[in-house]
């Protein structure tokens, strides 16, 4: 897990999950590779790591990547970081997450908005600023009441990479229970959106890799 992914995950737990008096957190893609969200989860919450393979930090190995071994409406929080780009049918997995979440229930997703090709065992997708809303549309078409509390793309200082971060809520009528937003305290992002506002905060046309490409081309033309 790269440092920005860990930082974004910690912000989610600090802003949202730490407010829960108790509950179950399920981490999808939980294998500890250079870090795990388990380390930033509040200790009073029960953390269950699931993955497709055995490894450090994995409590449950999935037989079917699109079937979670939990009862309907039994989980308070689901998190997934740097995993959805490797899920061939991530929209199927999204509905499965909605199934196991309580109402209200939170789903924190962090997935690349751009970045290098990295197979585990496949590398299929990148996520743009409207991806969260698209998944909500998919949920609603399947009879699931969900909404996006906020989303943004976090900036990177080093490698050509950036994280799309989105916080979903199952049970949109409960949005008032979660008034705080990561984007209120974290400012190093672009194309941010919050519930109730259709405009983008810090709008930016180019993803970070194209920004770097244009900057390099401009510098070369001036040399």
C-alpha positions in Angstrom: 0.0 0.0 0.0 1.5 3.3 -1.0 1.6 6.1 1.6 -1.2 8.2 0.2 -3.6 5.3 0.3 -2.8 4.8 3.9 -3.3 8.5 4.6 -6.6 8.5 2.9 -7.8 5.4 4.8 -6.8 7.0 8.1 -8.7 10.1 7.2 -11.8 8.0 6.5 -11.6 6.2 9.9 -10.9 9.4 11.8 -13.8 11.3 10.2 -16.4 8.6 9.8 -15.8 5.2 11.5 -14.3 6.6 14.8 -17.8 8.0 15.5 -19.3 4.5 15.7 -19.6 3.2 19.3 -19.1 -0.4 18.0 -19.3 -2.3 14.9 -17.8 -4.7 12.3 -15.4 -3.5 9.6 -14.7 -5.7 6.6 -11.6 -5.0 4.4 -11.8 -6.3 0.9 -8.3 -6.9 -0.5 -6.8 -7.0 3.0 -3.5 -8.7 2.4 -0.8 -6.6 4.1 1.6 -5.5 1.3 3.6 -2.6 2.7 0.8 -1.8 5.1 -2.8 -2.5 5.9 -5.9 -0.4 6.8 -6.1 -2.6 9.9 -3.4 -0.4 11.4 -5.5 2.8 11.2 -8.8 1.2 12.2 -10.1 2.3 15.7 -9.4 -0.5 18.1 -13.0 -0.7 19.4 -14.2 -1.9 16.0 -13.9 -5.5 14.9 -11.8 -5.7 11.8 -12.1 -8.7 9.4 -9.7 -8.9 6.5 -10.9 -10.8 3.4 -8.9 -11.5 0.2 -8.7 -13.9 -2.7 -5.5 -15.5 -1.4 -4.0 -16.3 2.0 -1.5 -13.8 3.4 -0.6 -11.6 6.3 -3.7 -9.7 7.5 -6.2 -12.0 5.8 -8.8 -13.6 8.1 -11.1 -15.0 5.5 -10.1 -16.3 2.0 -12.9 -16.0 -0.5 -13.9 -18.9 -2.6 -15.8 -16.6 -5.0 -14.5 -13.1 -5.5 -18.1 -11.8 -5.9 -19.6 -13.5 -2.9 -18.9 -12.3 0.6 -19.5 -14.9 3.5 -21.6 -12.5 5.6 -25.3 -12.3 6.2 -27.5 -9.6 4.7 -27.2 -6.3 6.5 -24.7 -7.6 9.0 -21.7 -5.3 8.5 -21.3 -1.7 9.6 -18.4 -0.6 7.4 -16.7 -2.0 4.3 -13.4 -0.7 3.2 -11.3 -1.5 0.1 -8.1 0.1 -1.0 -6.1 -0.6 -4.2 -8.3 -3.5 -5.0 -11.2 -2.6 -7.3 -8.8 -2.0 -10.3 -8.0 -5.7 -10.1 -11.7 -6.8 -9.9 -12.8 -7.8 -13.4 -16.5 -7.3 -12.5 -16.2 -4.6 -9.8 -19.9 -3.6 -10.3 -21.0 -7.1 -9.2 -18.7 -6.8 -6.1 -20.2 -3.4 -5.4 -23.7 -4.8 -5.2 -22.5 -7.6 -2.9 -21.0 -5.0 -0.6 -24.3 -3.2 -0.5 -26.0 -6.5 0.4 -23.9 -7.2 3.5 -24.0 -3.5 4.7 -26.5 -2.4 7.3 -28.6 0.6 6.7 -27.0 3.0 7.6 -23.7 1.5 6.5 -20.5 3.0 5.0 -18.4 1.8 2.1 -15.0 3.5 1.7 -13.4 2.9 -1.7 -9.9 3.9 -2.8 -8.8 3.0 -6.3 -6.3 4.4 -8.8 -7.4 7.3 -11.0 -4.2 6.8 -13.0 -1.0 5.0 -12.5 1.2 2.2 -13.8 0.0 -1.1 -15.1 0.3 -3.6 -12.2 -1.3 -7.0 -12.4 -2.6 -8.8 -9.3 -3.4 -11.1 -11.1 -5.0 -8.7 -13.6 -5.2 -4.9 -13.8 -8.4 -3.8 -15.5 -9.7 -0.4 -14.4 -9.0 3.2 -13.4 -11.6 5.4 -11.8 -12.6 9.0 -12.7 -14.4 11.7 -10.7 -17.9 10.5 -11.7 -17.3 6.8 -10.9 -18.9 7.0 -7.5 -22.1 8.5 -8.9 -22.1 5.8 -11.6 -22.0 3.1 -9.0 -24.8 4.7 -7.1 -26.9 4.7 -10.3 -26.1 1.0 -10.7 -27.2 0.3 -7.1 -30.4 2.2 -7.6 -31.2 0.3 -10.8 -30.9 -2.8 -8.7 -33.2 -1.6 -5.9 -30.5 -0.5 -3.5 -30.8 2.9 -1.8 -27.3 4.4 -1.7 -25.6 7.8 -2.1 -22.2 9.3 -2.3 -21.3 11.3 0.8 -18.1 12.6 -0.8 -15.4 11.8 -3.4 -12.2 13.3 -4.6 -8.9 12.5 -6.3 -5.9 13.0 -4.0 -2.7 14.5 -5.4 0.7 12.8 -5.4 4.0 14.3 -4.7 6.2 11.6 -6.3 5.2 8.8 -8.6 2.8 9.2 -11.5 -0.2 8.0 -9.5 -3.3 9.3 -7.9 -6.1 7.9 -5.7 -9.8 8.2 -6.4 -11.5 8.1 -3.0 -15.3 7.8 -2.4 -17.4 7.3 0.7 -20.8 5.6 0.0 -23.7 5.4 2.4 -26.3 2.7 2.2 -29.5 4.3 3.3 -29.5 7.8 2.0 -32.1 8.9 4.5 -29.4 8.5 7.2 -27.0 11.0 5.6 -27.6 13.5 8.5 -25.8 11.0 10.8 -22.5 11.8 9.0 -22.2 15.5 8.7 -18.4 15.7 8.7 -16.4 15.3 5.4 -12.7 14.4 4.7 -12.6 17.3 2.2 -13.3 19.7 5.1 -9.9 18.9 6.7 -7.9 17.5 3.7 -7.2 20.0 0.9 -4.6 18.3 -1.3 -7.2 17.0 -3.8 -8.9 17.9 -7.0 -12.4 17.2 -8.6 -14.0 16.8 -5.2 -17.8 16.3 -4.8 -20.0 16.3 -1.7 -23.6 15.2 -1.2 -26.0 17.9 -2.2 -23.6 19.9 -4.5 -23.3 19.0 -8.2 -20.2 21.2 -8.7 -16.6 20.1 -8.4 -14.3 21.4 -5.7 -10.8 22.2 -7.2 -11.9 21.2 -10.7 -9.2 19.9 -13.0 -9.5 18.6 -16.5 -6.3 16.5 -16.7 -5.5 13.6 -14.4 -2.2 13.7 -12.8 -0.3 11.6 -15.3 -1.4 13.9 -18.2 -0.5 17.0 -16.1 3.0 15.7 -15.8 3.1 14.8 -19.5 2.0 18.3 -20.5 4.4 19.9 -18.1 7.3 17.9 -19.5 6.3 18.7 -23.1 6.0 22.4 -22.3 9.4 22.3 -20.6 11.0 20.5 -23.6 9.5 23.1 -26.0 11.1 25.9 -24.0 14.5 24.3 -23.8 
